[in-house]
Amino acid sequence: MFEKDMRFALLLDAYGELLSEHRREIFDLYYSEDLSLSEIAENTGISRQGVRESIKKTEAELLRLEECLGLVARQSALGRAAEAQADALRKLLPGLPPDAQDAVRGAISYLQSIHF
């Protein structure tokens, strides 16, 4: 049995529309719904080995897409940058006048609301 690498859930979110509906469904059942290979085989009418092969091929395709396009890596970098900016703004708060603090708190709130 092979272990699930949960980064594939992120890759599926980013590139799922580029997969065939059949492969996306199998991959989603495995990674998002946490069904076993046997359960997926039963639900889709293909063999357990066919499910495993589909998942492995889809993993390889998603990794290739990420290597070429880098969307998940960019999203992660943007999230880290937003959090760094929020941290920097938090450090500035104590020395600011009250009206400026409100504006900075709004900016921090906005940065925290960004989900990448």
N, C-alpha and C positions, 0 to 999 in steps of 0.2 A: 504494500500500500504506500502511496506517496502522500506527503504532507502538503496541505494547502498553503500557498504563499499569498497572503491577503493583499499584497500590492496589486494582484490581478483584478481585484474588485475596483480599484481606482482606474486601472487601465481599461476595464470594461466600460466604466462611466465615460471615459474620454473618447474611446474608439469603438464602442459597441455598435454604433450605427453603420460602421464600415464592414461589419461582419454580416454573413448571411443570417437570415432570421433563424434558421435551424441551429446553426452553431451558437448564435447569441443566446438562444433559449436554453440549450444544454449547458452552456457556460454559466448562465445566470442561475439555473437550478442548482448547479454545483457550488458556486461561490456565494451567491446572495441568499438562496433558500436553504443552503447547507444540506442538500439531499445527497445520499450516497450514490455511488455509481450504479448499484443494483436498482435503487429506487428510480433513478433517471431512466435506466434501461426499460424498466417496467412501464414508466409513464410515456416514453417516446416510441416504444416498440422496436428498439434496436438492441443489439447485444451489449452486455456490460463492457466487453472489449472495444466495441464500436464507440461507446460513450467515452471510455478512457482515451482512445486515439483522437477523438474529436476535441477533447479538452486539451490534450498535449499539443495538437496542431494549432488550436486557438491561442494557447499560451505563447507559442512560438511566433504566431502572427502579431499578437499584441505587443510582444517585446520588439519585434522588427519595426512596427509602427512607431513605438515610443523612441526607438533608436533613431529613426528617420525624422520624426516630427518633434519629439521632446515636449509634448504638451503637459504631461504630468510633472516632469521635472521643472518646467517653467511655472506651473501653478504652485508647486511646493516652494520654489524660490520667492515667488511673489508673496505667499503667505508668511514666509520667514521675514521678508523685508517689511511687510505691514506690521508684524509683531515687533520688530526692532524699532520701527518708527513710533509705535504706541509706547514702548518702553522709554524711548528718548523723551517723548512728550510728558510722560509721567514724572520724570526727573525734573523737568522744568516747572511743573505746577507750583511748588511751594514758593518760589520767588516771584510769581506773577501777581498782578493786581486781581481782585475778585472778578471783574468783568472779563478779563483775559482768561482767567481760569475756566470760566464757563465755556468759552469758545474752544479752549484746548481740550476740555472734557468731551465736548461734542466731536472733536476730531478723533480723540481716542476711541470714543464709542463707535464712530464710523469705521475706523481701522479694525476694531474687534469684530465688527459685523461682516467683514469681508471673509468669505469662506472659500478657500482654494483647495 
